């Protein structure tokens, strides 16, 4: 009884802490540190390793990407299914990141990041069975992950263009950045899966699955609201 009590308390405490952490950092989901910004602005020529590092760092610290991936894998148990969905997200993210930078696709960063916030809401709402319950339909889950992957990549492509990247070595540098993003995604996803696997082994998982997805949805609304406010007041 005492164990169950503290386990429940611990779960709620983790959810609260997660919400507070997200609230404090959501605004910087696509942020770039001052030192990294300086490097991007001055980098010229092929810089493979630094761009791999920056790509991995972006994914590991990209709260919007990680929240979305948490929603995607929340009810996926088989590694085959997890691999399929994560690959679709990586394909979408990498495509618009690379093409966006090389072709100069520049869309308002606030607007794109607001859509990214709504992608988190969408994923959590789907996990809750909201589409079947409210609308009587079930959108294609794989197509949704791919489409939102496009938006996630476009958001970063828009941000990177703010630094006026040198055309000298741009293609190999962007390919290296994409490779880094995928490395960072694998690292972050591995940690998430370890935590999820442990949680799923406890009785509290199904008890708090609904609350967790509601919290995830609230985080998405928070991010989207912040970005829409920036879009309207810029």
Secondary structure, DSSP 8 states (H G I E B T S, - for coil): -HHHHHHHHHHHHHHHHHHHHHHHHGGGTT---HHHHHHHHH--S--HHHHHHHHHHHHHH-HHHHHHHHHHHTT--SHHHHHHHHHHHHHHHHHHHHHHHHHT----HHHHHHHHHHHHHHHHHHHTTHIIIIIS----HHHHHHHHHHHHHHHHHHHHHTT---STTHHHHHHHHHHHHHHHHHHHHHHHHHHHHHHHTSTHHHHHHHHHHHHHHHHHHHHHHHHHHHHHH-
